[in-house]
């Protein structure tokens, strides 16, 4: 087993087996009480969250503005709270847009009209006092307390102050107070609400055939608590009538029933469970033993791992210092693969360095020739050995233009290497581009013609003319007088194809793979007999590939060559 992954995996299995077998039993024994306590805390927290949501539902007509309240409750208890309607549509979710998917089963149903089969007392609906009634009744309450400050008044959910657990006849204690029993007089709001409730109750009784029988108490605040409706000695059907009537009256004033989902907040750390001290010594000893075993196994593995890594580090330092011959023997496994990758990288760097040196030499050579000619003739003119006649000026201009073309070609290649070669694609007729290039490259010594069919593509016309112009100029340059160069354009399936065929000298089979390399020429003598910088074909390849196409060449030495550009149509 030489694979580092396998060795680490087997060591992990051994350590994990020991850990699970020993610590699981100890932990289960030590944490049973803590888990039970934790479960109790969770249930209590869930109950508190449910109560606050029921309170909101009982005091609001819908869940539209519940987002801020639900977020506050969620932050307060450290839980994610989500409410959905019966169809599963999310009403409120404190988890945000990227929260995990909700569980399938809801925790509870938030319905203030059905909390354990009863109506939540905070669902007051139409019994809610208006501001004026509230101020009036509390003013009466203050006067009553002034008469007897030993009694404490409580406030009902609808805002009405009242005596707690007031029994029959106990109102007589306020007879000497100027306020009298005005505290217990029904307000306009309450009269309307009780009247509505009485009408709904009577309607229900009529529908069930119990009309004409007086089952209800007198609906006054002294004998009837609006949140606890009772019916004297009535059958269950009548009691159900009162219950359904109250729900029907309150339903428009409370939020619709919503399914409640409670989960842990996304991204938060789990709540800590405090372990009891029982078995703490045993757990500590076992943990220390496992730690020692893991340390020993890790030390053995690390020892085998460090040697090749140190060799790689030393080779990397030598490479950074300029040594391109640094190699490593990493053996087998993952480290060996890393060593082989390093060796391949080192060889690639060495090859790149050789190419860089060759390119610098080629650039220096190409620049030296025109610069030498320009400098020599200028010095001769300055010394009076040559006259600055039109012929000399034309010659110097030609050398300057040659130098400018070389600089432009190098600039295009630098842009292509840096990925900043800009294209400006537009719908074009490719046959027009061919005609423009052919007309510009006409030569009296050879026959240059075009065979085209109408083809329309989206491309940069300037860059395509440059790419095709390089191929045509190259073909004209290497075709002897009396020869022929043909530029063909046709469609091949979903591709537009340009072919430049000449009857020139051709290219040797060993040289064909290098024709698109920079500064490559078939003429190795650098005599510049055929002209050119050796960059045109390299630029053509970059321009065609930037358009999503490909360029290739087939050639027979002594017979001619065919350069082919394939572009997406």
ABEGO torsion letter per residue (X at the ends): XABAAAAAAAAAAAAAAAAAAAAAAAAAAAAAAAAAAAAAAAAAAAAAAAAAAAAAAAABABAAAAAAAAAAAAAAAGBBBBBBBAAGBBABBAAEAABBBBBABBABBBBAABBGGBBBAABAEAABBBAAAAAAAAAAAAAAAAABAABBBBBBAAGBBBBBGBBBGAAAAAAABAAEAAAABBBAAAAAAAAAAAAAAAAAAAAAGABGBBABBBBBAAABBAABBBBBGBBAAAAAAAAAAAAAAAAAABBBBBBBBBBBBBGBBBBBBBBBABGAAAAAAAAAAAAAAAAAAAAAAAAAAAAAAAAAAAAAAAAAAGBAABBBBAEBEAAAAAAAAAAAAAAAAAAAAAAAAAAAAAAAAAAAAAAAAAAAAAAAAAAGABBBBAAAAAAAAAAAAAAAAAAAAAAAAAAAAAGABBBBBBBBBAAAAAAAAAAAABBAABBBBBBBBBBBBBBBAAAAAAAAAAAAAAAAAABBBGBBBBBBBBBBEABBBBBBBBABAEBBAAAAAAAABBGBBABAAGAGAAEEAGAAAAAAAAAAAAAGBBBBBBBBBGAEBBBBBBBBX
